[in-house]
């Protein structure tokens, strides 16, 4: 019935990359590289994958992964609500504050986790606490990708009506008197709208003839920007968000799908500058995942079935429908190679890659 149905998801590799601290950042081929330690970025993304796994199979091992990744993110949060990112193997963070993108990815992961009915309420309470702590930073974000990750996370929080009521720990199911100041729904709506409007305005101010994008280059995480505006449209019903999302996503797909129909992300060694030519390599697994998410969202919001086909092509990129015509999935372990470069496959199989593949797989299988 199609290439995208040919491979079952193996979770042993994801579990093997995870110790009692969190998921390791890098590997040497298929073995965790302890010298590179951990990142909050990867543990936040892994939290999303683990929540999806648990929602799908209710396996206690998946629930354990949720607890491990969530504990890492909680440990990474500073008292002021910001997040540290890089941790060495000695469990010591090597920076005081991480990037804006790190903050945004955490908000995405926490908002998504709260929105899922399968997740135990005590774990959701931890997510709500962290989200409330980081709210003061939301309206200070400048990076368009950080803004996009944050919009996605807040949209999940609002869409599922999970903001309030909040049952505080040890309150015997009685709402705490301070609950009105905790995750204030109106503030979250205003913040999400402000971020989405900022993205929309960046697009309007930057687009030009034959260039329908938010910046003067296509670099990493491109699909997150139109996806965020599609998520914002669900909440606000502002037509300009949908129009900008569709126009920019169609521009991006035109730049990343070949005439033969397979997905070819913008290469990380040079990117694509305005009026330039796209760098052919490296092709990275996270780009296929995020494009898949954006295209699937576009179908749900806009209703054009062409986006379903594009999302399937993104998934097939992992299985061999790509510029090399070789699969990126290790058939023995279920791991995902770290991408396609000029000399072939990158044979390392780091956490970002297997997480991206796992999310892509679970989204596709959800709709089969």
Kinemage of the C-alpha trace (Angstrom):
@kinemage 1
@onewidth
@group {chain A} dominant
@subgroup {mainchain}
@vectorlist {calphas} color= white
{ca unk a 1} P 0.000 0.000 0.000
{ca unk a 2} L 2.961 2.314 -0.014
{ca unk a 3} L 6.474 2.752 1.254
{ca unk a 4} L 5.323 4.550 4.400
{ca unk a 5} L 3.606 1.397 5.693
{ca unk a 6} L 6.577 -0.939 5.390
{ca unk a 7} L 8.427 -0.513 8.688
{ca unk a 8} L 7.325 -0.964 12.294
{ca unk a 9} L 8.624 1.423 14.938
{ca unk a 10} L 11.229 -0.004 17.302
{ca unk a 11} L 11.647 1.824 20.604
{ca unk a 12} L 14.604 -0.079 22.078
{ca unk a 13} L 17.116 2.320 20.561
{ca unk a 14} L 15.434 5.380 22.104
{ca unk a 15} L 15.430 3.618 25.457
{ca unk a 16} L 19.086 2.610 25.024
{ca unk a 17} L 20.112 6.256 24.523
{ca unk a 18} L 18.471 7.170 27.829
{ca unk a 19} L 19.967 6.721 31.294
{ca unk a 20} L 18.539 7.819 34.632
{ca unk a 21} L 19.514 11.429 33.875
{ca unk a 22} L 18.074 11.844 30.401
{ca unk a 23} L 18.728 11.147 26.748
{ca unk a 24} L 22.297 11.519 25.486
{ca unk a 25} L 22.915 14.140 22.842
{ca unk a 26} L 25.292 12.337 20.472
{ca unk a 27} L 26.524 8.868 19.584
{ca unk a 28} L 29.544 7.278 17.998
{ca unk a 29} L 27.688 5.232 15.438
{ca unk a 30} L 25.134 3.492 17.690
{ca unk a 31} L 26.762 3.939 21.105
{ca unk a 32} L 26.003 6.951 23.352
{ca unk a 33} L 28.890 9.421 23.387
{ca unk a 34} L 29.062 10.289 27.065
{ca unk a 35} L 31.709 12.948 26.469
{ca unk a 36} L 29.096 15.097 24.718
{ca unk a 37} L 26.624 14.863 27.606
{ca unk a 38} L 22.997 15.929 27.366
{ca unk a 39} L 20.912 18.888 26.234
{ca unk a 40} L 17.582 20.220 27.367
{ca unk a 41} L 16.701 20.653 23.685
{ca unk a 42} L 16.910 16.907 23.116
{ca unk a 43} L 15.153 15.973 26.348
{ca unk a 44} L 12.276 18.336 25.542
{ca unk a 45} L 11.919 16.792 22.090
{ca unk a 46} L 12.217 13.326 23.614
{ca unk a 47} L 9.405 14.211 26.017
{ca unk a 48} L 7.129 14.856 23.045
{ca unk a 49} L 8.062 11.505 21.497
{ca unk a 50} L 7.589 9.635 24.782
{ca unk a 51} L 4.168 11.189 25.339
{ca unk a 52} L 3.134 10.168 21.838
{ca unk a 53} L 4.439 6.654 22.443
{ca unk a 54} L 2.548 6.322 25.708
{ca unk a 55} L -0.639 7.689 24.157
{ca unk a 56} L -0.267 5.052 21.469
{ca unk a 57} L 0.694 1.938 23.456
{ca unk a 58} L 0.179 2.669 27.198
{ca unk a 59} L 3.468 0.829 27.751
{ca unk a 60} L 4.870 1.418 31.277
{ca unk a 61} L 8.328 1.818 29.719
{ca unk a 62} L 7.044 4.809 27.758
{ca unk a 63} L 5.641 6.319 30.950
{ca unk a 64} L 9.047 5.880 32.585
{ca unk a 65} L 10.623 7.772 29.700
{ca unk a 66} L 8.138 10.603 30.182
{ca unk a 67} L 9.165 10.852 33.834
{ca unk a 68} L 12.874 10.842 33.013
{ca unk a 69} L 12.673 13.503 30.316
{ca unk a 70} L 10.310 15.674 32.328
{ca unk a 71} L 12.626 15.485 35.354
{ca unk a 72} L 15.522 16.627 33.164
{ca unk a 73} L 13.574 19.639 31.878
{ca unk a 74} L 12.496 20.514 35.410
{ca unk a 75} L 16.101 20.347 36.619
{ca unk a 76} L 17.137 22.574 33.722
{ca unk a 77} L 14.791 25.404 34.688
{ca unk a 78} L 16.273 28.343 36.572
{ca unk a 79} L 14.465 30.112 39.380
{ca unk a 80} L 13.517 32.956 37.029
{ca unk a 81} L 11.821 30.505 34.648
{ca unk a 82} L 14.533 30.388 31.974
{ca unk a 83} L 16.248 27.131 31.004
{ca unk a 84} L 19.818 25.928 30.875
{ca unk a 85} L 20.640 23.724 27.904
{ca unk a 86} L 24.006 21.919 27.912
{ca unk a 87} L 24.838 19.434 30.672
{ca unk a 88} L 28.032 17.383 30.871
{ca unk a 89} L 28.239 13.735 31.867
{ca unk a 90} L 28.865 14.751 35.482
{ca unk a 91} L 25.329 16.163 35.577
{ca unk a 92} L 26.611 19.732 35.715
{ca unk a 93} L 25.149 22.387 33.450
{ca unk a 94} L 27.933 24.213 31.652
{ca unk a 95} L 25.993 27.435 31.041
{ca unk a 96} L 23.786 29.726 33.099
{ca unk a 97} L 21.057 30.282 30.508
{ca unk a 98} L 20.284 28.509 27.250
{ca unk a 99} L 19.144 29.973 23.955
{ca unk a 100} L 15.736 31.404 23.130
{ca unk a 101} L 15.161 28.342 20.962
{ca unk a 102} L 15.723 26.126 23.997
{ca unk a 103} L 13.070 28.032 25.934
{ca unk a 104} L 10.658 27.726 23.024
{ca unk a 105} L 11.240 23.993 22.626
{ca unk a 106} L 10.561 23.483 26.322
{ca unk a 107} L 7.281 25.394 26.081
{ca unk a 108} L 6.302 23.296 23.052
{ca unk a 109} L 7.031 20.065 24.897
{ca unk a 110} L 5.333 21.121 28.132
{ca unk a 111} L 2.234 22.477 26.411
{ca unk a 112} L 1.887 19.342 24.310
{ca unk a 113} L 2.280 17.096 27.351
{ca unk a 114} L -0.432 18.948 29.276
{ca unk a 115} L -2.794 18.587 26.314
{ca unk a 116} L -2.644 14.790 26.184
{ca unk a 117} L -5.363 12.937 28.110
{ca unk a 118} L -3.194 9.847 28.583
{ca unk a 119} L -0.579 11.648 30.697
{ca unk a 120} L -1.094 11.266 34.483
{ca unk a 121} L -2.320 14.420 36.173
{ca unk a 122} L 0.603 14.658 38.585
{ca unk a 123} L 3.014 14.893 35.641
{ca unk a 124} L 0.814 17.515 33.995
{ca unk a 125} L 0.951 19.548 37.210
{ca unk a 126} L 4.731 19.629 36.934
{ca unk a 127} L 4.394 20.886 33.359
{ca unk a 128} L 1.898 23.548 34.407
{ca unk a 129} L 4.214 24.733 37.154
{ca unk a 130} L 7.139 25.099 34.735
{ca unk a 131} L 5.000 26.846 32.128
{ca unk a 132} L 3.812 29.345 34.697
{ca unk a 133} L 7.418 30.000 35.729
{ca unk a 134} L 8.580 30.753 32.187
{ca unk a 135} L 5.631 32.936 31.084
{ca unk a 136} L 7.468 36.211 31.925
{ca unk a 137} L 10.024 35.384 29.212
{ca unk a 138} L 7.546 34.751 26.410
{ca unk a 139} L 7.041 38.331 25.254
{ca unk a 140} L 10.785 39.001 25.235
{ca unk a 141} L 11.522 36.440 22.495
{ca unk a 142} L 13.101 37.769 19.311
{ca unk a 143} L 14.135 34.612 17.444
{ca unk a 144} L 11.385 33.667 14.967
{ca unk a 145} L 11.941 29.970 15.667
{ca unk a 146} L 11.745 30.479 19.409
{ca unk a 147} L 8.552 32.440 18.828
{ca unk a 148} L 7.234 29.592 16.687
{ca unk a 149} L 8.016 26.835 19.191
{ca unk a 150} L 6.334 28.924 21.870
{ca unk a 151} L 3.213 29.585 19.805
{ca unk a 152} L 2.851 25.860 19.173
{ca unk a 153} L 3.207 25.041 22.874
{ca unk a 154} L 0.781 27.734 24.019
{ca unk a 155} L -1.731 26.726 21.345
{ca unk a 156} L -1.827 23.186 22.716
{ca unk a 157} L -2.344 24.607 26.187
{ca unk a 158} L -5.260 26.756 25.012
{ca unk a 159} L -6.810 24.430 22.457
{ca unk a 160} L -7.377 21.642 24.948
{ca unk a 161} L -8.718 23.991 27.643
{ca unk a 162} L -6.085 22.670 30.005
{ca unk a 163} L -5.069 25.978 31.565
{ca unk a 164} L -7.589 26.036 34.418
{ca unk a 165} L -8.776 24.731 36.752
{ca unk a 166} L -5.472 23.700 38.252
{ca unk a 167} L -5.499 21.423 41.270
{ca unk a 168} L -2.472 22.264 43.383
{ca unk a 169} L -0.562 19.416 45.026
{ca unk a 170} L -1.797 18.466 48.497
{ca unk a 171} L -4.909 20.616 48.100
{ca unk a 172} L -7.397 17.740 48.395
{ca unk a 173} L -8.977 18.683 45.069
{ca unk a 174} L -9.665 22.233 46.255
{ca unk a 175} L -8.568 25.034 43.937
{ca unk a 176} L -5.917 27.152 45.606
{ca unk a 177} L -6.946 30.780 46.212
{ca unk a 178} L -3.964 31.872 44.146
{ca unk a 179} L -5.154 29.893 41.124
{ca unk a 180} L -6.414 33.033 39.411
{ca unk a 181} L -2.810 34.205 39.137
{ca unk a 182} L -1.582 30.829 37.953
{ca unk a 183} L -1.355 30.315 34.164
{ca unk a 184} L -3.801 33.169 33.511
{ca unk a 185} L -5.659 32.149 30.378
{ca unk a 186} L -6.160 35.666 29.051
{ca unk a 187} L -2.453 36.461 29.383
{ca unk a 188} L -1.570 33.256 27.543
{ca unk a 189} L -3.972 34.134 24.719
{ca unk a 190} L -2.581 37.660 24.453
{ca unk a 191} L 1.005 36.381 24.482
{ca unk a 192} L 0.349 33.772 21.813
{ca unk a 193} L -1.426 36.330 19.627
{ca unk a 194} L 1.454 38.794 20.092
{ca unk a 195} L 4.031 36.201 19.040
{ca unk a 196} L 1.988 35.084 16.029
{ca unk a 197} L 1.455 38.704 14.984
{ca unk a 198} L 5.203 39.277 15.234
{ca unk a 199} L 5.812 36.325 12.895
{ca unk a 200} L 3.147 37.557 10.497
{ca unk a 201} L 4.643 41.066 10.460
{ca unk a 202} L 8.131 39.691 9.846
{ca unk a 203} L 6.751 37.905 6.829
{ca unk a 204} L 4.903 40.944 5.457
{ca unk a 205} L 7.941 43.182 5.909
{ca unk a 206} L 10.397 40.733 4.343
{ca unk a 207} L 8.621 39.043 1.475
{ca unk a 208} L 9.207 40.214 -2.063
{ca unk a 209} L 9.042 39.176 -5.680
{ca unk a 210} L 9.596 35.395 -5.841
{ca unk a 211} L 10.578 35.358 -2.158
{ca unk a 212} L 7.779 34.484 0.255
{ca unk a 213} L 9.579 34.085 3.519
{ca unk a 214} L 10.101 35.672 6.947
{ca unk a 215} L 13.844 36.193 6.579
{ca unk a 216} L 16.444 36.658 3.858
{ca unk a 217} L 17.460 33.003 4.097
{ca unk a 218} L 16.046 29.521 4.559
{ca unk a 219} L 18.084 27.839 7.281
{ca unk a 220} L 17.049 25.364 9.984
{ca unk a 221} L 13.628 24.612 11.425
{ca unk a 222} L 11.937 26.428 8.561
{ca unk a 223} L 8.628 24.555 8.704
{ca unk a 224} L 8.083 25.627 12.312
{ca unk a 225} L 7.201 29.167 11.217
{ca unk a 226} L 4.160 28.393 9.007
{ca unk a 227} L 3.168 25.587 11.390
{ca unk a 228} L 3.051 28.063 14.279
{ca unk a 229} L 0.780 30.410 12.347
{ca unk a 230} L -1.537 27.534 11.476
{ca unk a 231} L -1.705 26.642 15.171
{ca unk a 232} L -2.365 30.300 16.040
{ca unk a 233} L -5.173 30.445 13.483
{ca unk a 234} L -6.908 27.577 15.266
{ca unk a 235} L -7.087 29.695 18.418
{ca unk a 236} L -7.605 33.220 17.065
{ca unk a 237} L -9.425 32.571 13.781
{ca unk a 238} L -7.445 35.453 12.278
{ca unk a 239} L -7.473 34.940 8.521
{ca unk a 240} L -4.133 36.706 8.036
{ca unk a 241} L -2.403 33.993 10.035
{ca unk a 242} L -3.767 31.281 7.777
{ca unk a 243} L -3.006 33.232 4.610
{ca unk a 244} L 0.597 33.900 5.614
{ca unk a 245} L 1.060 30.311 6.740
{ca unk a 246} L -0.232 28.888 3.475
{ca unk a 247} L 1.744 31.247 1.248
{ca unk a 248} L 5.012 30.677 3.119
{ca unk a 249} L 4.511 26.915 3.449
{ca unk a 250} L 3.833 26.610 -0.277
{ca unk a 251} L 7.010 28.590 -0.939
{ca unk a 252} L 8.955 26.277 1.354
{ca unk a 253} L 7.583 23.112 -0.233
{ca unk a 254} L 8.501 24.463 -3.665
{ca unk a 255} L 12.088 24.800 -2.437
{ca unk a 256} L 12.312 21.414 -0.702
{ca unk a 257} L 10.467 18.888 -2.888
{ca unk a 258} L 12.108 17.738 -6.104
{ca unk a 259} L 10.461 17.266 -9.486
{ca unk a 260} L 10.583 13.528 -8.778
{ca unk a 261} L 8.435 14.140 -5.703
{ca unk a 262} L 10.809 13.307 -2.861
{ca unk a 263} L 11.711 15.592 0.016
{ca unk a 264} L 15.115 17.300 -0.058
{ca unk a 265} L 15.628 19.724 2.838
{ca unk a 266} L 17.812 22.791 2.563
{ca unk a 267} L 21.431 21.779 3.216
{ca unk a 268} L 22.961 22.952 6.477
{ca unk a 269} L 26.319 23.702 4.810
{ca unk a 270} L 25.369 27.030 3.310
{ca unk a 271} L 21.548 27.082 3.565
{ca unk a 272} L 19.587 29.042 0.927
{ca unk a 273} L 20.140 32.786 0.723
{ca unk a 274} L 17.735 35.118 -1.006
{ca unk a 275} L 18.414 35.067 -4.763
{ca unk a 276} L 20.859 32.201 -4.183
{ca unk a 277} L 20.991 28.441 -4.669
{ca unk a 278} L 20.180 25.954 -1.933
{ca unk a 279} L 23.129 24.117 -0.399
{ca unk a 280} L 22.657 20.427 -1.281
{ca unk a 281} L 24.008 19.003 2.009
{ca unk a 282} L 23.754 18.135 4.863
{ca unk a 283} L 20.167 16.905 4.929
{ca unk a 284} L 19.037 16.475 8.514
{ca unk a 285} L 16.264 14.224 9.910
{ca unk a 286} L 14.677 16.939 12.041
{ca unk a 287} L 13.739 18.881 8.918
{ca unk a 288} L 11.678 15.990 7.547
{ca unk a 289} L 9.835 15.680 10.850
{ca unk a 290} L 8.975 19.356 11.209
{ca unk a 291} L 7.902 19.635 7.580
{ca unk a 292} L 5.665 16.608 8.093
{ca unk a 293} L 4.049 18.295 11.110
{ca unk a 294} L 3.464 21.523 9.200
{ca unk a 295} L 1.958 19.765 6.187
{ca unk a 296} L -0.313 17.627 8.334
{ca unk a 297} L -1.498 20.765 10.157
{ca unk a 298} L -2.066 22.511 6.825
{ca unk a 299} L -4.341 19.701 5.706
{ca unk a 300} L -6.358 19.845 8.927
{ca unk a 301} L -6.729 23.631 8.793
{ca unk a 302} L -7.006 24.255 5.053
{ca unk a 303} L -8.396 20.929 3.862
{ca unk a 304} L -6.223 20.516 0.770
{ca unk a 305} L -5.337 16.817 0.410
{ca unk a 306} L -2.111 17.721 -1.407
{ca unk a 307} L -0.626 18.416 2.022
{ca unk a 308} L -1.292 14.819 3.088
{ca unk a 309} L 0.771 13.554 0.178
{ca unk a 310} L 3.589 15.938 1.064
{ca unk a 311} L 3.576 14.773 4.682
{ca unk a 312} L 3.837 11.149 3.530
{ca unk a 313} L 6.783 12.044 1.297
{ca unk a 314} L 8.506 13.558 4.344
{ca unk a 315} L 8.108 10.280 6.180
{ca unk a 316} L 9.293 8.299 3.175
{ca unk a 317} L 12.493 10.369 3.213
{ca unk a 318} L 13.545 8.302 6.255
{ca unk a 319} L 12.764 5.047 4.494
{ca unk a 320} L 14.758 5.620 1.321
{ca unk a 321} L 12.828 7.984 -0.913
{ca unk a 322} L 15.519 10.639 -0.789
{ca unk a 323} L 18.462 12.005 -2.775
{ca unk a 324} L 20.579 8.903 -2.041
{ca unk a 325} L 17.731 6.424 -2.428
{ca unk a 326} L 18.860 4.679 0.768
{ca unk a 327} L 17.023 4.303 4.100
{ca unk a 328} L 18.159 6.279 7.128
{ca unk a 329} L 16.671 3.756 9.548
{ca unk a 330} L 18.943 1.066 10.965
{ca unk a 331} L 16.915 -2.099 10.448
{ca unk a 332} L 18.639 -3.889 13.335
{ca unk a 333} L 18.193 -1.280 16.057
{ca unk a 334} L 15.509 1.120 14.886
{ca unk a 335} L 17.976 3.995 15.184
{ca unk a 336} L 18.062 6.808 12.628
{ca unk a 337} L 21.260 7.949 10.942
{ca unk a 338} L 22.173 11.588 11.458
{ca unk a 339} L 21.546 12.649 7.900
{ca unk a 340} L 22.777 12.725 4.336
{ca unk a 341} L 26.009 14.506 3.485
{ca unk a 342} L 28.026 14.862 0.324
{ca unk a 343} L 29.811 11.506 0.784
{ca unk a 344} L 26.774 9.495 1.841
{ca unk a 345} L 25.060 8.735 5.118
{ca unk a 346} L 26.261 10.132 8.414
{ca unk a 347} L 26.512 6.801 10.247
{ca unk a 348} L 26.158 8.286 13.733
{ca unk a 349} L 22.673 7.879 15.200
{ca unk a 350} L 22.116 10.664 17.709
{ca unk a 351} L 19.069 11.463 19.786
{ca unk a 352} L 17.702 14.287 17.626
{ca unk a 353} L 17.529 11.918 14.675
{ca unk a 354} L 15.720 9.011 16.322
{ca unk a 355} L 13.360 11.381 18.118
{ca unk a 356} L 12.487 13.074 14.831
{ca unk a 357} L 11.835 9.751 13.149
{ca unk a 358} L 9.757 8.488 16.068
{ca unk a 359} L 7.532 11.583 16.055
{ca unk a 360} L 7.129 11.424 12.280
{ca unk a 361} L 6.248 7.727 12.427
{ca unk a 362} L 3.685 8.143 15.195
{ca unk a 363} L 1.979 11.054 13.441
{ca unk a 364} L 1.690 9.119 10.178
{ca unk a 365} L 0.447 5.960 11.875
{ca unk a 366} L -2.166 7.959 13.815
{ca unk a 367} L -3.947 8.767 10.584
{ca unk a 368} L -3.646 5.408 8.847
